[in-house]
Amino acid sequence: MSRIGVKPVSLPEGVNVTIDGQTVKAEGPKGSLSLRIHEDMTVREEGGDLFVERPSDSKVHRMLHGTTRSHIQNLIDGVQKGFNKKLKMVGVGYRAQKQGDKLIINAGYSNPKEVDIPEGLEVEIERNNVISISGIDKHKVGEFAAHVRAVRKPEPYQGKGIRYVDEQVRRKEGKTAK
C-alpha cells in the first residue's frame, strides 16, 4: 500500500471542495484552484476528509495513488495558506527591481534581464537582492522561481549567482599556485 496515498486529506475550515467526475475544485480564502486527476483514480469525500482510491495494485496505479493525493493536498494548502519561495542574489552589483508585470534582474551581464511575471503570482523585492515569490499554485511558484534562478545559477568558486535562501552552495577550491 502507498503510505502517502492511503492518508486522508483533511479539509480545514473555510475551504470548500467540489468533486465533479475527474475534476477536483477547491475554493478558499486565497482563491480557487481546480485539478484534473487521472481517469483511473477516484476521489470521495467522507466526514470532512477526502480519500483517494485506486482500482488495482498495478505499478502505474500505485504510482498515481500517492501523487494524486499529494496534488490534492497542495491544492487545498494553496487556497488556504498559499506558497512562498525566496531567492537571494549574491554578487557585487546584483539587484532586482519590479516594473509593472516585469522583473528586471541585474546579475552581472552587460544588459539587465527582463522576466515576465506570470498571472496569479506576486513578486516582492526586499533589500534589492532578495526576491520573494508567492501564489496559490505550488507548481507555478516553483516553476517561476526556477526560471528566475536560471538567469544566473550560483557558481561554485566564488558563490555568485541567484540561489534559494535556504540553499547551500558547495564551494570548490580554486587553483593553487606552486
C-alpha positions in Angstrom: 0.0 0.0 0.0 1.1 3.5 -0.6 1.9 5.2 2.7 1.0 8.6 1.3 -2.0 7.7 -0.9 -3.8 6.0 2.0 -3.8 9.1 4.2 -6.9 11.1 4.1 -6.7 14.8 3.1 -8.4 16.8 5.8 -10.5 19.8 4.8 -9.7 22.9 7.0 -12.3 25.5 8.0 -13.1 27.9 5.2 -12.1 25.6 2.3 -14.9 24.1 0.1 -14.1 21.2 -2.3 -16.4 20.1 -5.1 -15.7 16.8 -7.0 -17.2 16.7 -10.5 -16.1 13.5 -12.2 -12.3 13.7 -12.6 -12.1 17.4 -11.6 -11.5 18.5 -8.1 -12.1 22.2 -7.4 -11.1 23.9 -4.1 -12.2 27.4 -3.0 -10.7 29.1 0.0 -9.8 32.5 1.4 -6.8 32.9 -1.0 -8.8 32.0 -4.2 -9.9 28.9 -6.1 -8.0 26.2 -8.0 -9.0 23.2 -9.9 -7.2 19.9 -10.7 -8.0 17.3 -13.3 -7.0 13.9 -11.9 -6.2 10.7 -13.8 -9.2 8.8 -15.1 -8.3 5.6 -13.1 -8.2 7.4 -9.7 -11.3 8.1 -7.8 -11.8 10.8 -5.0 -14.5 10.6 -2.5 -15.5 12.9 0.4 -16.4 11.4 3.7 -16.8 13.2 7.0 -14.8 16.3 6.2 -11.9 14.3 4.6 -11.0 13.4 1.1 -9.9 9.9 0.2 -8.1 8.9 -3.0 -8.7 5.3 -4.2 -7.1 3.2 -6.9 -8.7 0.4 -8.9 -5.9 -2.2 -8.6 -2.4 -2.8 -7.3 -0.6 -2.4 -10.6 2.6 -0.4 -10.7 1.0 2.5 -12.6 -1.9 2.8 -10.2 0.4 2.6 -7.1 2.5 5.5 -8.5 -0.6 7.6 -9.3 -2.2 6.9 -5.9 0.3 8.9 -3.8 0.9 11.5 -6.5 -2.8 12.3 -6.8 -3.2 12.6 -3.1 -0.2 15.0 -2.9 -1.6 17.1 -5.7 -4.9 17.4 -3.9 -3.2 18.3 -0.6 -1.2 21.0 -2.4 -4.5 22.3 -3.9 -6.0 22.7 -0.5 -2.9 24.2 1.1 -2.7 26.7 -1.7 -6.2 28.1 -1.4 -5.9 28.1 2.4 -2.3 29.5 3.1 -0.6 29.9 -0.3 3.1 29.1 -1.1 6.2 31.2 -1.0 9.7 30.9 -2.3 12.6 33.3 -1.6 15.6 33.8 -3.8 18.8 35.6 -2.7 21.1 37.4 -5.2 24.8 37.1 -4.2 27.4 39.3 -6.0 28.6 42.8 -6.3 26.0 44.9 -8.1 23.5 42.1 -8.3 20.0 43.5 -7.7 16.4 43.2 -8.8 13.5 45.6 -9.3 9.9 45.2 -10.3 8.4 47.3 -13.1 4.7 46.6 -13.7 4.4 43.0 -14.6 8.1 42.5 -15.3 11.0 41.6 -13.1 14.3 43.4 -14.0 17.4 41.5 -12.9 20.9 42.9 -12.9 23.1 39.9 -12.4 26.5 40.7 -13.9 25.5 40.7 -17.5 26.1 43.8 -19.8 22.3 44.3 -20.1 19.6 43.6 -17.4 17.5 40.6 -17.9 13.7 41.1 -18.1 11.4 38.3 -16.8 7.7 38.4 -17.3 5.8 37.7 -14.0 3.0 35.1 -14.7 -0.5 35.9 -13.8 -1.5 34.8 -10.3 1.9 35.3 -8.8 3.0 38.1 -6.5 6.7 39.2 -6.5 8.2 41.4 -3.8 11.8 42.7 -3.7 13.4 43.0 -0.3 16.6 44.9 0.2 17.2 45.0 -3.6 18.7 41.4 -3.5 16.0 39.2 -2.0 13.2 38.2 -4.3 10.0 36.8 -2.7 7.6 34.9 -5.0 4.2 33.9 -3.6 1.0 32.5 -5.0 -1.6 29.8 -4.5 -0.4 27.3 -7.2 2.6 25.4 -5.9 3.6 24.4 -9.5 3.6 28.0 -10.8 5.5 29.3 -7.8 8.2 26.7 -8.1 8.5 26.9 -11.9 8.9 30.7 -11.8 11.4 30.6 -9.0 13.5 28.1 -11.0 13.2 30.3 -14.1 14.5 33.3 -12.1 17.3 31.2 -10.6 18.3 30.1 -14.1 19.1 33.7 -15.1 22.4 33.3 -13.1 22.9 30.0 -11.3 25.2 30.1 -8.4 28.8 29.2 -9.4 30.9 27.0 -7.1 34.2 29.1 -6.9 33.1 32.5 -5.6 29.4 31.7 -4.8 28.0 34.4 -7.0 24.6 34.0 -8.5 20.9 33.7 -7.7 20.1 31.0 -5.1 17.2 29.9 -2.8 17.5 31.4 0.6 17.9 28.0 2.3 20.2 26.6 -0.5 23.7 25.5 0.4 26.1 26.0 -2.5 29.0 23.6 -2.5 32.2 25.6 -2.9 35.2 24.4 -4.8 38.8 25.2 -4.1 40.4 27.2 -6.9 43.8 26.6 -8.5 46.8 26.6 -6.1 50.0 28.2 -7.2 53.1 26.1 -6.9 
